[in-house]
C-alpha cells in the first residue's frame, strides 16, 4: 500500500522546502558624484553583510561621475547601507 499525500500536507511541505532555498538577486547601487570631491582611494559603500567595512565594496566608475556596486542579496533579508 502506497501512502498518499493530502493537499494540505503537500502545501506545508512545499512551504518548508521553499523557505529553506532563498535565491539571491543582483542589486546595483549607483551614486552620482558629479558635485563631490572623489578621494584618490575611490568610492566605496559600507553595508551590514560585510561588517560595515567599506574596503570590501569599492564602486566602479560606470559613466562620467556615476559610480556603482552590485551585490547579490536575498529577498526578505534585512540590509543596511
N, C-alpha and C positions, 0 to 999 in steps of 0.2 A: 504494500500500500504506500503510495507516494503522498507525503504531506503537502497540503495546499497552502498557499499564502493568500490571505484575505486582503482586500484593497487597503484597509486602514493600516494593517501591518506593513504592507509594501510601501505606503506613503511614509511611515515613520522610518523605515529602513533607508529610503531614498533621502530623506531629510538629514539623517545622521551621516550618510556617506557624502552628500554634497557639502555639508558643513565642515567636513574634515579636509576637503580639497578646495582650497581657496586659490583662485587663479589671479596672478598679478597682471596689472595693466600698466602700460607705459604712460607716464605723466611728465610733461615738459613744462618747466618753469622758465619764463622769459622776463628779462628786465631791460628797460631802455635806460642806458647810462649816458645819453646824449648831453645832459646838463650836469654831469658828475665828473669829478676827477677820479679816473681809474688808477688804482695802485699798480705799480710795476709787477706786483705779485698776482695781479689778475682779479677777477670777480669770483667770489665763492658763495655758496649757500650752506647754511647750517640747518640740519633737521634732526629730529629726535632719534630716528633709527640709526644714525651714525654718531650718537653721543654728543651732539651739538658741536662737533669738530668740523669747522668749515674747510680745513685742509683736505678732507676726504671728497669734497664735491666742488671741484673747480668748474666754472661755467666756461663755455666756449663762445667765441665771437662768431655770430652767425650772419650779421648784416649791419654794416655801419657801426652803430653803438648798441646793438642788441646782443645781449649775452643770454645763453640758455644752458640748462642742465636737465637731463632726462633721467628719471628714476622708475624702477619697477615697484609699484605699490599694490597692496592687496585691498580691494574694495571692502569697505566696512571697518577697516582698521583705522585707528586714530593717529594722525601725524601732526606735528607742529613744525613750523619752519620760520 
